[in-house]
Amino acid sequence: MHTKAFNPENAAMLLIDHQIGTMAWTHSHDINLVKQNVIKLAKIAKALNMPVILTSSMEEYVQESTDS
């Protein structure tokens, strides 16, 4: 058992590529559920005063949803 557990003072939340265009590639879950979960995670981090890092790909281009 480890003795140094993660807590809001020594951790950060990293959300990788959660812009709408990339999330549209998720076919295993409903995109609205994915969005809701990301928002909930960010709100939890904010409530704990934990840093949140959100990455995005292709920053110079707008990614649009490819709803079928």
Contact map, one row per residue, 1 for C-alpha under 8 A:
11100000000000000000000000000000000000000000000000000000000000000000
11111000000000000000000000000000000000000000000000000000000000000000
11111000000000000000000000000000000000000000000000000000000000000000
01111100000000000000000000000000000000000000000000000000000000000000
01111110000000000000000000000000000000000000000000000000000000000000
00011111011000000000000000000000000000000000000000000000000000000000
00001111111000000000000000000000000000000000000000000000000000000000
00000111111100000000000000000000000000000000100111000000000000000000
00000011111000000000000000000000000000000000000001000000000000000000
00000111111100000000000000000000000000000000000000000000000000000000
00000111111110000000000000000000000000000000000001100000000000000000
00000001011111000000000000000000000000000000000001111000000000000000
00000000001111100000000000000000000000000100100001111000000000000000
00000000000111110000000000000000000000000000000000011110000000000000
00000000000011111100000000000000000001000000000000011110000000000000
00000000000001111100000000000000000000000000000000000111000000000000
00000000000000111110011000000000000000000000000000000111100000000000
00000000000000111111011000000000000001000000000000000111000000000000
00000000000000001111111000000000000000000000000000000001000000100000
00000000000000000111111100000000000000000000000000000000000000111000
00000000000000000011111110000000000000000000000000000000000000111100
00000000000000001111111111000000000000000000000000000000000000100000
00000000000000001111111111000010010000000000000000000000000000000000
00000000000000000001111111100010000000000000000000000000000000001110
00000000000000000000111111100000000000000000000000000000000000000000
00000000000000000000011111111110000000000000000000000000000000000000
00000000000000000000000111111110000000000000000000000000000000000000
00000000000000000000000001111100000000000000000000000000000000000000
00000000000000000000000001111110110000000000000000000000000000000000
00000000000000000000000001111111110000000000000000000000000000000000
00000000000000000000001101101111111000000000000000000000000000000000
00000000000000000000000000000111111100000000000000000000000000000000
00000000000000000000000000001111111110000000000000000000000000000000
00000000000000000000001000001111111111000000000000000000000000000000
00000000000000000000000000000011111111100000000000000000000000000000
00000000000000000000000000000001111111110000000000000000000000000000
00000000000000000000000000000000111111111000000000000000000000000000
00000000000000100100000000000000011111111100000000000000000000000000
00000000000000000000000000000000001111111110000000000000000000000000
00000000000000000000000000000000000111111111000000000000000000000000
00000000000000000000000000000000000011111111100000000000000000000000
00000000000010000000000000000000000001111111110000010000000000000000
00000000000000000000000000000000000000111111111000000000000000000000
00000000000000000000000000000000000000011111111100000000000000000000
00000001000010000000000000000000000000001111111111110000000000000000
00000000000000000000000000000000000000000111111111110000000000000000
00000000000000000000000000000000000000000011111111000000000000000000
00000001000000000000000000000000000000000001111111000000000000000000
00000001000000000000000000000000000000000000111111100000000000000000
00000001101110000000000000000000000000000000111111110000000000000000
00000000001110000000000000000000000000000000110011111000000000000000
00000000000111100000000000000000000000000100110001111100000000000000
00000000000111100000000000000000000000000000000000111110000000000000
00000000000001111100000000000000000000000000000000011111000000000000
00000000000001111100000000000000000000000000000000001111100000000000
00000000000000011110000000000000000000000000000000000111111000000000
00000000000000001000000000000000000000000000000000000011111000000000
00000000000000000000000000000000000000000000000000000001111111000000
00000000000000000000000000000000000000000000000000000001111111000000
00000000000000000000000000000000000000000000000000000000011111000000
00000000000000000000000000000000000000000000000000000000011111100000
00000000000000000000000000000000000000000000000000000000011111110000
00000000000000000011110000000000000000000000000000000000000011111000
00000000000000000001100000000000000000000000000000000000000001111100
00000000000000000001100100000000000000000000000000000000000000111110
00000000000000000000100100000000000000000000000000000000000000011111
00000000000000000000000100000000000000000000000000000000000000001111
00000000000000000000000000000000000000000000000000000000000000000111
